[in-house]
Amino acid sequence: MEIGNRIRELRQKVGLSGRALAIKVGLDPSQINKIEHNVNKPSLDALEKICTALGITLSEFFSDTQEQEPLPPEVRQICEKVKQLPPDKLKVLNAVLDTWKGE
């Protein structure tokens, strides 16, 4: 797997320009360009930031299953909050979501 190609593919799927991705992760746009063209490899820290900006985990980045679309950042934030809820609150949230889904 070419890391740069994968980044470019995922970036395009979420509709970010190379410049917008660079701004989100705190890199110079030329660095993103070099990474996407496999001239440079990102550090692990930079790759984690890129993945976060793309709405995926490092595990998802390296996963062979490319069928799944990355989750939008808002959905990922909700998932992180849901993971912290106790079981009784999860039941309430599930009931609320069921009623909203039925609308």
C-alpha positions as CSV (number, residue, x, y, z in Angstrom):
1,M,0.0,0.0,0.0
2,E,1.3,3.4,-0.9
3,I,0.5,5.6,2.0
4,G,0.3,8.8,-0.1
5,N,-2.1,7.3,-2.5
6,R,-4.3,6.1,0.4
7,I,-4.3,9.6,1.9
8,R,-5.2,11.2,-1.4
9,E,-8.0,8.7,-2.0
10,L,-9.5,9.2,1.5
11,R,-9.1,13.0,1.3
12,Q,-11.0,13.1,-1.9
13,K,-13.7,10.9,-0.5
14,V,-14.4,13.3,2.3
15,G,-14.2,16.3,-0.1
16,L,-11.1,18.0,1.3
17,S,-8.6,19.8,-0.8
18,G,-4.9,19.2,0.0
19,R,-4.6,22.7,1.4
20,A,-7.6,22.2,3.7
21,L,-6.2,19.0,5.0
22,A,-2.8,20.7,5.6
23,I,-4.5,23.4,7.6
24,K,-6.5,20.9,9.7
25,V,-3.3,19.0,10.6
26,G,-1.0,21.9,10.9
27,L,1.3,21.0,8.0
28,D,2.4,23.1,5.1
29,P,0.4,22.3,1.9
30,S,3.6,21.4,0.1
31,Q,4.3,18.7,2.8
32,I,0.8,17.1,2.1
33,N,1.6,17.2,-1.6
34,K,4.9,15.5,-1.1
35,I,3.3,12.8,1.1
36,E,0.5,12.2,-1.4
37,H,3.0,11.8,-4.2
38,N,5.1,9.4,-2.1
39,V,8.1,11.7,-2.1
40,N,8.0,11.9,1.7
41,K,6.5,9.6,4.3
42,P,4.5,11.2,7.2
43,S,5.7,10.7,10.7
44,L,3.4,8.6,12.9
45,D,2.2,11.7,14.7
46,A,1.4,13.4,11.3
47,L,-0.4,10.3,10.1
48,E,-2.5,10.2,13.2
49,K,-3.5,13.8,12.7
50,I,-4.3,13.2,9.1
51,C,-6.4,10.2,10.0
52,T,-8.3,12.3,12.6
53,A,-8.9,15.0,10.0
54,L,-10.2,12.4,7.6
55,G,-12.5,11.0,10.2
56,I,-10.8,7.6,10.5
57,T,-8.6,5.7,12.9
58,L,-5.1,4.5,12.1
59,S,-6.5,1.0,12.1
60,E,-9.1,2.0,9.5
61,F,-6.4,3.6,7.5
62,F,-4.4,0.4,7.2
63,S,-7.4,-1.8,6.9
64,D,-7.8,-3.7,3.6
65,T,-11.6,-3.2,3.5
66,Q,-11.9,0.0,1.5
67,E,-15.7,-0.5,1.0
68,Q,-16.6,1.6,4.1
69,E,-16.8,5.3,3.7
70,P,-15.1,7.3,6.5
71,L,-17.4,8.6,9.1
72,P,-18.1,12.3,9.1
73,P,-16.3,14.1,12.0
74,E,-19.7,14.9,13.6
75,V,-20.7,11.2,13.7
76,R,-17.2,10.2,15.0
77,Q,-17.6,12.8,17.9
78,I,-21.0,11.3,18.7
79,C,-19.6,7.8,18.7
80,E,-16.8,8.8,21.1
81,K,-19.4,10.4,23.5
82,V,-21.7,7.3,23.3
83,K,-18.7,5.0,24.3
84,Q,-18.5,6.9,27.6
85,L,-22.2,6.5,28.5
86,P,-23.2,4.0,31.2
87,P,-25.6,1.2,30.2
88,D,-28.8,2.9,31.6
89,K,-28.1,6.0,29.6
90,L,-27.4,3.9,26.4
91,K,-30.9,2.4,26.7
92,V,-32.4,5.9,26.9
93,L,-30.4,7.1,24.0
94,N,-31.3,4.1,21.9
95,A,-35.0,4.7,22.7
96,V,-34.7,8.3,21.6
97,L,-32.9,7.4,18.4
98,D,-35.6,4.8,17.7
99,T,-38.3,7.5,18.0
100,W,-36.4,9.9,15.8
101,K,-35.8,7.2,13.2
102,G,-39.5,6.5,13.0
103,E,-40.4,10.1,12.1
